[in-house]
Each structure stands twice: as C-alpha cells, then as structure tokens.
Amino acid sequence: LPAGWGMPAWMCLVFAGARVGGRKELEHFQLEERNGICAGWEDSGWGRREAGVREEGMRRKHFLLPPDKRVNHAVVGIASPFSRQWGILLADWREEMWAGEREEVNNDWYVVRNKEVIKKIGMGEIAQDSNIDLDKALLRVRIELIGKGRLGENSLICVPRESDVNYDVGERE
C-alpha cells in the first residue's frame, strides 16, 4: 500500500468483516477449534523459542509464590514441571530399550502432521524401512476427560491400566 493508505485500508477491511487478531486471539481460536494452543509447533525454531519464553514465565510465576503456597514438584515426582521434554519421552519409549535403560536423549524430533501418514500409522501399514523415522516422530492425540477435572498446560498423563480404558461412566469403583 502507498504511504498514508494503511489506516483507511485497515478500516475498510474491518468494516467488510475481517477479524482483527493477534497471538492471544490465535490461541483462543485454536482452543475453540480443539486444536490446542499452538500445539505441535515446538519442532520448529520459533516454537522452541516460544516454549522457552513460556517456560521462563511459568518458572517466574511459580517462584513468586511463597514457599508454603507453591507445589513442591520434587515431592510429587515431576522432573520437569515447566517444559515438555519430548526428547526424553522418545528416548524412554524406544522399542529396543529394556526397562530402566535410556538411550542418549535426541532433541531432533518432529511432529507428524501428514494425515495420510497418520492414517497409515493407525492401520499399522508404516514399515520401519519407510522414509519416516518413528523413533523421532511424535503424534498428537486428543484426550477427553470423563467426569470432573481438567488438564492444564504440562499436565502429566500416565499410561492407563486396562480397567481405566474400559471405564464406564455409569459404573463406580
């Protein structure tokens, strides 16, 4: 646009129905679409920087609280409460590893976004000799809670038992 035309063009777009939005609006839109808050972007340089900024903000907010009012993550057993350690997760879940062993942590992971590849993985058609390195791949999943509770950012999700997976809402243990 030529100099001086920015505000009139902007107002025309807004009056014609364009939505004004920034980062906060993007997060709200993604939350409403059930896609998470910029979820899965941490495999890019921008996403890693944003995760570092978010981690530092959460750490600062946590340590502003007095000691008797903040969660003692060491007692609860949470090693990394302010960031997601995807490299450690992938190192712990390698198929060739034995219980208690950990291969060297590799931070060269990525999120699989190709819907055809995800469908093939779900059907078990992806072979180890394909061009996808499953030892470095992460898949996004959607988790819906039954009953009370909510998941916050960096919530721990544990492997369910068989009784947890087959839980019926009508039954109470």
Number of C-alpha atoms within 10 A of each C-alpha: 6 5 6 8 9 10 10 10 12 13 12 11 13 12 10 9 9 11 10 9 10 8 9 10 12 13 17 13 15 15 14 11 10 10 15 16 17 14 13 17 15 19 15 13 10 11 15 13 12 15 17 15 12 14 16 14 12 15 14 11 11 15 12 11 11 8 10 7 10 12 13 11 11 10 8 8 9 12 11 11 18 19 16 16 14 20 17 15 14 21 19 18 15 15 9 8 12 10 8 6 12 15 13 10 14 14 14 10 18 20 16 16 12 8 9 9 14 16 12 12 14 10 9 9 12 16 12 10 7 9 8 13 12 18 15 18 14 18 12 13 7 8 8 8 9 10 7 5 7 9 11 7 11 12 12 11 8 6 8 9 8 8 8 9 9 9 12 11 8 5 6 6 4
